Amino acid sequence: MESTTRRWEPAVVDRFAGDHALLLVGASEVERAVPRGALPDDAKEGTWLKTAWDGDRLVWAEVDHKATEAARSRVASKLARLRQRGRP
């Protein structure tokens, strides 16, 4: 009988370091290094992913376009508010 510890978690690409991507995984933003080639081709820094894990091993990743756009929109809104603070 095969047992699996697979779990599904959101993750964001924090940065790339050589052949690895550093992801912040789950609500607690645990940092995990994964091979860059394990990610979708269109993943870049700031991209949100839907991920599946078997223990600490990434077994599947897909870009979450909706979450990525929502995060970019939040950041753009915050930057606009900050820029307005200094104006008369």
KEKE-3310 file (N, C-alpha, C; in steps of 0.2 Angstrom, whole numbers, plus 5000, padded with zeros to 4 digits):
npx = (5004:5003:5008:5005:5011:5006:5003:4994:4998:4998:5011:5024:5035:5050:5063:5077:5091:5105:5103:5092:5075:5069:5055:5041:5031:5015:5004:5012:5023:5035:5052:5057:5069:5069:5073:5075:5070:5059:5048:5035:5037:5034:5035:5041:5050:5039:5028:5013:5010:5001:5004:5010:5015:5026:5030:5045:5047:5044:5031:5022:5018:5009:5006:4997:4987:4977:4979:4992:4989:4981:4989:4999:4991:4987:5000:5003:4992:4996:5008:5004:4996:5006:5014:5006:5005:5016:5012:5006)
npy = (4994:5011:5026:5043:5059:5071:5088:5103:5119:5137:5147:5159:5166:5171:5174:5171:5161:5157:5141:5138:5142:5152:5150:5156:5148:5144:5150:5153:5157:5149:5147:5139:5131:5127:5117:5128:5123:5116:5124:5132:5139:5152:5158:5170:5182:5186:5180:5171:5154:5139:5125:5108:5097:5084:5079:5088:5090:5097:5093:5097:5112:5127:5142:5154:5164:5173:5176:5181:5193:5200:5202:5211:5221:5226:5230:5240:5249:5253:5259:5270:5277:5280:5289:5299:5305:5314:5325:5342)
npz = (5000:4996:5003:5006:5009:5004:5001:4998:4995:4994:4987:4985:4973:4979:4976:4964:4965:4958:4951:4958:4965:4977:4987:4996:5007:5010:5023:5034:5028:5025:5020:5006:4996:4979:4964:4950:4937:4941:4942:4933:4917:4915:4928:4939:4950:4963:4958:4961:4966:4964:4973:4976:4988:4993:5008:5010:4997:4981:4971:4961:4952:4948:4940:4949:4942:4946:4960:4959:4951:4960:4971:4965:4962:4975:4979:4970:4973:4986:4984:4977:4986:4996:4988:4987:4999:5001:4994:4992)
capx = (5000:5007:5006:5008:5010:5005:4999:4993:4999:5000:5018:5026:5042:5053:5069:5081:5098:5108:5099:5086:5071:5067:5048:5038:5026:5009:5002:5018:5029:5041:5056:5060:5073:5067:5076:5072:5067:5053:5043:5032:5042:5032:5036:5046:5049:5033:5023:5010:5009:4997:5009:5008:5022:5027:5035:5048:5048:5039:5029:5018:5017:5005:5005:4990:4986:4972:4982:4997:4987:4978:4995:5002:4986:4988:5006:5002:4988:5000:5013:5000:4995:5013:5016:5001:5007:5020:5010:5001)
capy = (5000:5017:5031:5049:5065:5076:5093:5108:5125:5143:5149:5165:5166:5177:5176:5166:5161:5152:5136:5137:5147:5152:5151:5157:5143:5143:5156:5155:5159:5145:5147:5132:5131:5121:5118:5132:5120:5113:5129:5134:5143:5160:5160:5175:5185:5189:5176:5166:5148:5133:5120:5102:5095:5077:5081:5095:5090:5100:5088:5101:5119:5130:5149:5156:5171:5177:5178:5186:5200:5203:5205:5216:5227:5228:5234:5247:5254:5255:5264:5276:5280:5283:5294:5305:5308:5320:5330:5347)
capz = (5000:4995:5008:5003:5014:4999:5004:4993:4998:4990:4987:4980:4971:4983:4972:4961:4967:4954:4948:4963:4966:4984:4988:5003:5006:5015:5027:5038:5023:5026:5014:5003:4989:4974:4957:4945:4932:4943:4941:4926:4913:4916:4935:4940:4956:4964:4955:4966:4963:4967:4974:4979:4991:4996:5013:5008:4990:4977:4966:4956:4953:4943:4941:4951:4939:4950:4966:4957:4949:4966:4975:4961:4962:4981:4980:4966:4977:4992:4982:4975:4993:4998:4984:4988:5006:5001:4989:4995)
cpx = (5004:5004:5009:5006:5009:5001:4999:4994:5000:5007:5019:5033:5045:5059:5072:5088:5101:5103:5093:5082:5069:5059:5047:5032:5021:5009:5008:5024:5035:5045:5058:5063:5071:5071:5072:5068:5060:5047:5041:5037:5040:5033:5042:5045:5042:5027:5020:5009:5004:5002:5007:5015:5021:5032:5038:5049:5043:5037:5025:5018:5014:5005:4998:4989:4982:4975:4988:4995:4984:4984:4998:4997:4987:4994:5006:4998:4992:5005:5010:4998:5001:5015:5012:5002:5011:5018:5005:4994)
cpy = (5006:5023:5038:5055:5071:5081:5099:5115:5131:5144:5155:5164:5172:5179:5170:5167:5155:5147:5135:5143:5147:5154:5152:5153:5144:5150:5158:5157:5155:5145:5140:5134:5125:5122:5123:5129:5116:5118:5130:5139:5151:5162:5165:5178:5188:5185:5171:5160:5144:5128:5114:5099:5088:5078:5088:5095:5092:5095:5091:5108:5122:5137:5150:5163:5176:5180:5183:5193:5203:5206:5211:5222:5230:5232:5240:5252:5257:5260:5270:5280:5284:5289:5300:5308:5314:5326:5335:5346)
cpz = (5000:5000:5005:5009:5010:5002:4998:4997:4993:4992:4983:4979:4974:4978:4969:4964:4963:4950:4953:4963:4974:4985:4995:5002:5012:5019:5032:5034:5024:5019:5012:4996:4985:4967:4953:4940:4934:4943:4934:4923:4914:4923:4935:4947:4957:4961:4960:4962:4967:4967:4977:4982:4994:5002:5011:5001:4986:4972:4960:4958:4947:4945:4943:4948:4943:4956:4964:4955:4955:4970:4971:4962:4969:4982:4976:4970:4983:4990:4980:4981:4996:4994:4985:4995:5006:4997:4993:4993)
residu = (MET:GLU:SER:THR:THR:ARG:ARG:TRP:GLU:PRO:ALA:VAL:VAL:ASP:ARG:PHE:ALA:GLY:ASP:HIS:ALA:LEU:LEU:LEU:VAL:GLY:ALA:SER:GLU:VAL:GLU:ARG:ALA:VAL:PRO:ARG:GLY:ALA:LEU:PRO:ASP:ASP:ALA:LYS:GLU:GLY:THR:TRP:LEU:LYS:THR:ALA:TRP:ASP:GLY:ASP:ARG:LEU:VAL:TRP:ALA:GLU:VAL:ASP:HIS:LYS:ALA:THR:GLU:ALA:ALA:ARG:SER:ARG:VAL:ALA:SER:LYS:LEU:ALA:ARG:LEU:ARG:GLN:ARG:GLY:ARG:PRO)
# end
